[in-house]
Amino acid sequence: MKHQFSLAHLTVIDSPPPEMTYIAARAGYDFVSFRPIYMGLPGESNYDLARNKRMFRDTKMAMKNTGMKLLDIELAKIYDGVDPKNYEPAFEVAAELGGNHVLSSIWTDDRNYGIERFSEICELAKPYGLTVDLEFVPIASVVDLTGAMEVLRTAKQENSGLMIDVHHFHRAGHKPDDLMDVPREWFNYLHLCDAPVDIPSSTEEMTRILREERSYVGEGGIDVASIVERLPDIPYSIELPNVKKAQDLGYEELARRCLQTAKDYLNRQVKT
């Protein structure tokens, strides 16, 4: 089976979308996964393609020159006081670039508010032909598979989906068989990486690893193969931020090694 792979924003976090597109093409990826929704985090670069018209034009040209396709955009983050309408310009950008999915996660402890805003985001994304794929994150408010499934079942949005990040799945204490209870049509793509098998006891260490020190697939302790085997045939977006590897190798070589190690592991370990 030939798997399809996307290069995720966090793996090459300081690469603007045009540069990221060329890196992904040279490294052998099938897709790119951009972050055109500016999060305003400390030290974060702003790749708001809806506002930065020149960068948007350069991105379109890069995609045309390389034949690279857009898998998804991020992050339609749900937090107290969020106005989902602010995300719509990014949805328009995603649709114009041929994207299919929007990544979302919930960071408010008000359950009903989170579900209402998620539903609103789905409604806003629907005219653009985009699914909204909810990711549970161990440092957010919806932290596990059970919580994410509850949101999707309550929201009842036809263009909603569930995005599993293997790091977060393992950190939440889930077992691969837990995925068998999830409707198959909810799965549109997967975040692929690896990490040490021991789950950090502190939020600070958990956050540091997930943002700065993930491992190549097969070099950590997560049973990635068993997770993948329980999912339908969907694209794998490699989200593998690693500050030291990026400094030592540069983004392009890091992206290349991320892809090659993932392919080698899947070919060796996954039963088809």
N, C-alpha and C positions, 0 to 999 in steps of 0.2 A: 504493500500500500504506500502510495506517495503522499506524505503529509505536506500540508502547506503551513508556512511560517510567516509571522509578522514581527517586525522590530518595534518594540514598545518604547514610548517616550522616556521612561525612567532609566532605561539601559544606557541611553546616550543623552542624558538630560540637558546638557548644554549645547546640543546641536539644534539649530533652527530647522524648521520643517524642510526647506529646500536642501540643506546640507544632509539632513537625516535621510532624505529620499535617495540621494546619490550613494550614501554609505550603505543603505539597505540593498540597493541594486548591485553594488560592487561585491557585497558580502554574500549575495545569493538568496535574499529573502523574496517572498512572493508579495508581501504586503508591508505597509507601514501603519503605525498607530500613533496619531498626533495628539498633542494637548493644546488645542486652540482656545480652550477656556482658561483664562488666566486665574490662578488660584491666589496670587498675592502672598505667597509664602516667602520667608526670609531668604534672600539670595536667588530667588527664582526668576528666570528670564521670562519675558512676556512674548508669547507667540500667538497673540490674538489675531488670527488671520482675517477676521471680519473687519477689524479696525485698521490693520496694517496692510493696506492694499498692495504695496510693492512686494511685501513678503508673500502675499497670496498669489500674485502673478508669478513670482519666482518659483513658488511651490507647484503651481499648475504646469509651468514649463518643465520643471524637474521631473514631474510625474509623466509628462508627455515624452520627454527625452529618454526616460528609462523604461517606460511601460509599467512602472510600479503602480500598484493599486492601494487604495486606502481601505483598511479593515474597519477601524473604529476611531472615535475621538473620545477624549476625556477632559475633565471630569465634571459631570453634572452632580455636584456635591449638594447634599441636602443638610442644611444646618438651620438653627433658629434664626428666623428673619430673612431667609433666602427668598428671592423673587425668581421663580423659574423662567419667567419671560426674558430675563437677562441672558439665558442660554440659547434663545432661539436664533440669534445671528450665527452662532457656531453650528447649529443644526443646518442652517442654510449653506454654510461653507462645506460641511461634511457631504451634504447631498450633491453640491456642485462638483466636488472632487470624487464622487462615486462611492462614498462610504456607506456602510450598512448598519453600523451599531454605535450607540452612545453608552459609555460606561458611567454608572452612577453608584454612589454609596451614601449611607445615612449616618449623620453625625449629630442628631438631636435625640435626646432621651424622651421626647414627647412622641409616643408611639403613633397616635392618631395623626398628629401633624406631619410626621415623617411619611406616613402612607398617603396622606392627601397630597403632599408636594410631589411624591413619586408619581402618583396618578396624573398630576398636572403636567409633569415633565413628559410622561408617555403621550399625553394628548397633544402637546406641543410638537413632539417629534414625529407623530404619525403622518402628517401631511408631507413630510420630507422622505417618507419611506424608510425610516430608521427604527430599529428596535432600541429599547432602553434596557440595558443589562445590569442588574443589581449585583454588586460585589459585597460580600461580607468581609469586614476587616477587623482583626483582633484588637485594634486600638480605637475603633470607632464605636458607634452605638449599636448597630446591627452587627454582631460579632461572630455569628455562626450560621450554619446551614439551616437550622430550625427557624431562626429569626428571619432569615431572608425568604424562606419558603412561605412563612406566615404573611410577610408583606405582599408577596406576589399573589397569593391566594385571596387576600383581602382586597387588593387593588383591582384584580380581575381585568387587567389591560391586555388586549390581544397582541400588542407589540412589545410586551415585557418579556425579559429573559433573565437567566441566572448565569453570572460569570464566576467560575471557580478559579481562584488563584491557588496553586498547589501549596505555596508557602502558608497562606492564610488557612487553608483547609487542614493542613497538618497542625498548625499552631492552635486551631480551635479544638483539637483532640478528636477529630473525626476519623472514621475508618472508611476505606474505599467502598465497602458494601453500602454505606449510608447513601451513596449516589444512586442506588438502584430504586430508591423511593421517589426520585425526582422525575417529573414528566420529561420525556426525551426532547420534546419541542422547545423546552426552556433553554437548552444548551445551544449557543451560537458560536462561541469561541472560548478558549482557555488561556489563562496566564501560566506560562511555564517557567520554572526555575528550580532551584534546590536550596537546601539550608541544613545546618546541623540538626541531628535527630532530637537532641535535648531541647525542650521548650523553655525559653528564658522565664524566670520567675518575676522579673521586673518589667514594667511597661517600657522603661527607658531602653533596656537592652533589646527587647522585642522590636521597638521602633528603630533602633540603630541598625539592626540586621536587615530589617525589611526595606530600609531606605538606602543602606550603604554597603551591605556585605552579604549579598546573596551569592550562592555557589552555582557553578556550571551544573547542568543536569547530569546526575550520576556521581557527582563529587560530594554530595551532602548525604543526609540520612533519610530523606523522605522517600517513601515507596511510590515514586512517580509512575512507574509502570502500571501498578495496580489501579491507580486513579484513572489513568488514560484508558486502560482496558474497559473501564465501566462507563465510558462516555461514547457518544456517537462520533462519527468521523467529522470533526470540526477543525478549523484552523487553530494553530497554537501561536499565541503572541508571546514572545520571549521578553519577559519583564525581569531583568536581572541587573539591578543597580549594584555596582561594586566599585567603590571609590578608588581603592588601591589598584585593582586591575586596570581601570580606566587611565589612571596616572601612568602606570607602567607600560601599557600597550597602546594607548590612544583609542579613541572610540571605534574607529573602523576595524582594527584588529580585535578589539573586544567583541564587537558585533559578530565578526566572522567566527571567532572561537565559540561564542555562545551558540551559534547555529550549528557548527560542526559537532560539538559535544552533544547537543540535543539529538541530532540525527543519528550519531553513533550509538547513543544510549537506546533510543527508540528501536533502532534496527536490531540491537542486540537483546533487548529485554522484553519488548512488547509482543505478545502473542497476537497474531492477526487471524 
